[in-house]
Amino acid sequence: MFSIAKKLLFKLEPEKAHNLTLNSLGLASKLGLLSNKPLFSDGQIELAGLNFPNRIGLAGGMDKNGILLDDWAHFGFGFAEIGTVTPKAQSGNPKPRMFRLVEDEAIVNRMGFNNKGIDHLASRFKKRKPAGFILGANLGKNKTTQNNLAEADYCLGMDRLFPYADYFTLNISSPNTPGLRDLQHPERVKTLLSALIGYRNDLPLRRPIFVKIDPDLTDLDFIPVLEALGKAKIDGIIATNTTLGRPDNLKSRYAVENGGLSGAPLFEKSLGRVEKIRSFYGRTMALIGVGGIDSLERGQAMIEAGADAIQIYTGFVFKGPALIHQLALSLPMHGKE
């Protein structure tokens, strides 16, 4: 069934195919055709104080407006990250802004945090009917918000969603919002996280905070950023976001498009980041690996490199639900000690 759907969808422009798929799944959800009961496996873990039914999650960016929420469990995921959401709705960057690199099993996107805003997503999260699935909210800032005022955007996201989301991810690493990655600068990230962790700690319900980092950080900045994240006492790191880099062996004509590259060509870079992060912190930091995981072997390699859990986006697009079920049922072991 997936192979037929994929063949048809790949005939469409990527963003149209994405929206058609989500809208169709949304209809199936409304009709009660999807299950929100997660696939529990031997690999279920406690991470940042949360009990994850399995180690496989849907990465941020797939479901920006909460169309499915817990119903992502239907495909074998143990958790899903909804967003990126910004305080105000925004249309994102001009189209076309998503490109399918079929020969490379990759995607380039420059979406620019297109979403319906925090009020819409809060109204969707209120309708949750949890059944053990873990649902996170990926938070960003509006394009028009100056970086020196970014704290307010992230705090607003937490304020609106803390009654419903199981955890928050702070997206300060997308390459598609001008200047956003400047928030990762070692000195700036200290002030940002100090404010956000303090705000989180004053909320009535404590929600874990993850920070999603960029694979393109220079070696000069990488360790200072890790030091700053550790001192801020965040709950976990997600490694990594998409890359602006382009491996020399890409075959698709769309490789020259501007935007973040995801999928198979990102794997080695993400894997290397996970190894370095685990080496830096030992077992004291929760760590989710994401980027180019499209097989059991690559999922296993990411866990062995030190990831506690993994997230999938582009691999799901190219390989479908069978990949998710295989990973969820076959990754019971712990990562690197």
C-alpha positions in Angstrom: 0.0 0.0 0.0 2.8 2.5 0.9 4.7 1.8 -2.3 1.6 2.7 -4.4 0.9 5.8 -2.3 4.5 6.9 -2.6 4.6 6.4 -6.3 1.5 8.7 -6.7 2.6 11.3 -4.2 6.1 11.5 -5.7 4.5 12.7 -8.9 3.3 15.8 -7.1 5.4 18.8 -6.0 6.8 18.0 -2.6 4.9 20.5 -0.5 1.6 19.7 -2.2 2.3 16.0 -1.5 3.1 16.8 2.1 -0.1 18.8 2.6 -2.3 16.2 0.8 -0.9 13.4 2.9 -1.5 15.3 6.2 -5.0 16.4 5.2 -5.9 12.9 4.2 -4.5 11.5 7.5 -6.4 14.2 9.4 -9.6 13.1 7.8 -8.8 9.5 8.7 -8.2 10.6 12.3 -11.5 12.4 12.5 -13.3 9.3 11.3 -11.6 7.3 14.0 -9.5 5.2 11.6 -6.2 5.9 13.3 -5.1 4.6 16.7 -3.4 6.7 19.4 -2.2 3.7 21.3 1.6 3.5 21.0 3.6 0.5 20.2 5.3 -0.6 23.4 8.6 -2.4 22.9 11.4 -3.8 24.9 13.1 -0.5 24.2 10.8 1.6 26.2 12.8 4.0 28.4 12.6 6.7 30.9 14.0 9.9 29.5 14.0 13.3 31.1 11.4 12.1 33.6 9.1 10.8 30.9 8.2 7.2 30.0 8.7 6.7 26.3 6.9 3.5 25.0 9.6 3.0 22.4 12.7 4.9 21.2 11.4 6.1 17.8 9.9 9.6 17.4 8.6 11.8 14.6 10.9 14.8 14.2 9.7 18.3 14.2 8.5 19.8 10.9 6.3 17.1 9.7 3.1 18.2 11.6 3.5 21.9 12.3 -0.1 22.5 13.2 -1.0 19.4 15.2 -3.2 17.7 12.6 -2.6 14.2 14.1 -1.1 14.7 17.5 -1.2 11.4 19.4 -2.5 9.6 16.3 1.1 9.5 15.0 1.2 6.4 17.3 -0.7 4.6 14.6 2.5 4.3 12.5 4.6 2.8 15.3 6.1 6.0 16.7 6.5 6.2 20.5 6.6 10.0 20.5 6.1 12.9 18.1 7.3 16.5 18.1 4.7 19.0 16.8 5.8 22.3 15.2 7.8 24.3 14.8 5.2 26.8 16.1 5.6 30.5 16.6 3.5 32.9 18.7 2.0 34.6 15.6 0.9 32.7 12.5 3.3 33.2 9.6 3.3 32.1 6.0 7.0 31.2 5.8 9.3 31.7 2.8 8.2 32.1 -0.8 7.4 29.0 -2.8 8.8 26.7 -4.1 10.5 25.9 -0.8 10.7 22.1 -0.6 12.7 19.9 -3.0 12.8 16.1 -3.1 16.3 14.7 -4.0 15.1 11.3 -5.0 18.5 10.0 -6.2 20.0 10.9 -2.8 16.9 10.0 -0.6 17.1 13.5 0.8 15.0 16.7 1.0 16.0 20.3 0.9 13.6 22.7 2.5 13.6 26.5 3.2 10.1 26.6 4.7 10.7 29.3 7.2 8.5 28.2 10.1 5.2 28.4 8.2 2.5 27.7 10.8 -0.9 28.8 12.1 0.4 30.2 15.3 0.4 29.2 19.0 -3.3 29.9 19.6 -4.3 27.4 16.9 -1.9 24.8 18.2 -3.1 25.2 21.8 -6.6 24.6 20.6 -5.5 21.4 18.9 -3.5 20.2 22.0 -6.5 20.7 24.2 -8.2 17.9 22.3 -5.6 15.3 23.2 -6.8 12.0 24.5 -3.5 10.6 25.8 -3.0 6.8 25.8 0.7 6.6 26.8 2.0 8.4 23.7 4.6 11.2 24.3 3.9 14.5 22.5 6.4 17.4 22.4 6.0 20.9 21.2 8.8 22.4 19.0 9.0 26.2 19.7 10.4 28.9 17.5 10.4 32.7 17.3 8.6 34.8 14.7 10.7 36.0 11.8 9.9 39.6 12.8 11.0 39.2 16.4 14.4 40.6 17.0 17.0 38.3 18.5 17.3 40.4 21.6 13.6 39.9 22.3 13.5 36.1 21.4 12.9 35.1 25.1 9.4 36.5 24.9 8.4 34.3 22.0 9.7 31.1 23.5 8.2 31.9 26.9 4.8 32.5 25.3 5.0 29.1 23.6 5.6 27.4 26.9 2.9 29.4 28.7 0.2 28.4 26.2 1.2 24.7 25.8 2.5 23.6 29.2 -0.9 22.1 30.3 -0.9 19.8 27.3 2.6 19.2 25.9 4.8 16.5 27.5 8.0 18.3 26.7 9.3 21.4 24.8 12.0 21.6 22.2 13.6 25.0 21.6 14.4 25.4 18.0 17.3 27.8 17.8 19.0 26.1 14.9 16.9 26.2 11.8 18.8 27.6 8.9 15.7 29.0 7.3 14.9 32.0 9.6 17.5 34.7 9.1 19.6 35.2 12.2 18.0 32.4 14.2 21.3 30.4 14.5 22.9 33.4 16.1 20.9 32.4 19.2 23.4 29.5 19.5 26.3 31.8 20.0 27.9 30.6 23.3 27.3 33.9 25.1 23.8 34.5 23.7 22.6 31.0 24.4 23.6 31.5 28.1 21.2 34.5 28.6 18.5 32.9 26.5 18.4 29.6 28.4 18.8 31.3 31.8 15.6 33.2 31.1 13.7 30.2 29.6 14.7 27.7 32.2 13.7 30.2 34.9 10.4 30.8 33.3 9.8 27.0 32.9 10.6 26.4 36.6 7.8 28.9 37.6 5.1 27.1 35.6 2.6 25.0 37.5 3.7 21.9 35.7 7.3 21.1 35.1 7.9 20.2 31.4 11.4 18.9 30.2 13.2 21.3 27.9 15.3 19.9 25.0 17.4 22.1 22.7 17.8 21.3 19.1 21.3 22.1 17.8 22.8 22.8 14.4 25.1 20.3 12.7 27.1 23.2 11.1 28.5 24.7 14.3 32.2 25.2 14.0 34.5 23.1 16.2 35.5 26.4 17.9 31.9 27.1 19.0 30.7 23.5 19.6 32.3 22.8 23.0 31.4 26.3 24.4 27.8 25.7 23.3 27.8 22.3 25.1 29.2 23.9 28.2 26.5 26.6 28.1 23.7 24.0 27.7 25.1 21.9 30.6 25.3 24.9 32.9 21.8 25.9 32.0 20.6 22.5 33.3 18.5 21.8 30.3 16.9 18.3 30.2 18.2 17.1 26.8 19.7 17.8 23.4 18.3 16.9 20.0 21.1 16.4 17.4 20.7 17.6 14.8 18.7 20.0 12.7 19.2 20.2 8.9 22.5 21.2 7.3 23.5 24.0 4.9 26.4 21.8 3.8 26.3 19.7 0.6 28.3 16.5 0.3 30.2 16.2 -2.9 28.5 13.0 -4.0 24.9 14.4 -4.2 23.4 13.4 -7.5 20.1 15.4 -7.7 19.8 18.6 -9.6 18.0 20.1 -6.6 21.1 19.8 -4.5 22.0 23.4 -5.4 18.8 24.8 -3.9 19.2 26.9 -0.8 17.8 25.6 2.5 18.4 22.8 5.0 19.4 19.4 3.8 17.8 16.3 5.5 17.9 12.6 4.8 20.6 10.1 4.1 23.4 12.5 3.3 23.1 14.1 6.8 23.6 10.8 8.7 27.4 10.8 9.1 27.4 14.4 10.3 24.6 13.8 12.8 26.1 10.6 14.0 29.4 12.4 14.7 27.6 15.1 16.7 25.9 12.5 18.8 29.2 10.7 19.5 30.8 14.0 20.6 27.9 15.1 22.7 27.7 11.7 24.6 31.5 11.8 25.1 31.3 15.3 26.5 28.4 14.7 29.0 28.7 11.0 29.8 25.3 9.7 30.7 24.2 13.0 32.4 22.3 14.5 29.4 19.3 13.0 27.6 20.2 12.8 23.9 18.0 12.2 20.9 19.7 11.6 17.5 18.1 12.6 14.3 19.3 13.0 10.7 19.5 10.4 7.9 18.2 7.4 9.8 16.6 5.3 7.1 17.4 1.7 8.1 17.7 -0.6 11.1 21.5 -0.5 10.8 21.6 3.3 10.9 19.1 3.4 13.9 21.3 0.9 15.7 24.5 2.9 14.9 22.8 6.1 16.4 21.9 4.3 19.6 25.4 2.8 19.8 26.9 6.3 19.3 25.1 7.4 22.5 21.6 8.4 21.6 18.8 7.5 24.0 16.2 7.8 21.4 16.0 8.7 17.7 13.7 10.8 15.5 12.7 10.2 11.9 11.4 12.6 9.2 12.9 12.1 5.7 13.4 8.3 6.3 9.6 8.1 6.9 8.9 9.9 3.7 11.1 7.5 1.6 10.6 4.2 3.5 7.2 4.5 5.2 5.6 3.0 8.3 7.5 -0.3 7.9 10.7 1.4 8.8 9.2 2.8 12.0 7.8 -0.5 13.2 11.1 -2.3 12.5 13.1 0.3 14.4 10.6 0.4 17.3 10.7 -3.3 17.8 14.4 -3.8 17.2 16.2 -1.2 19.3 15.9 -2.4 22.9 19.5 -1.8 24.0 21.0 1.2 25.7 23.4 3.5 24.1 27.1 4.1 24.8 28.0 4.3 28.5 
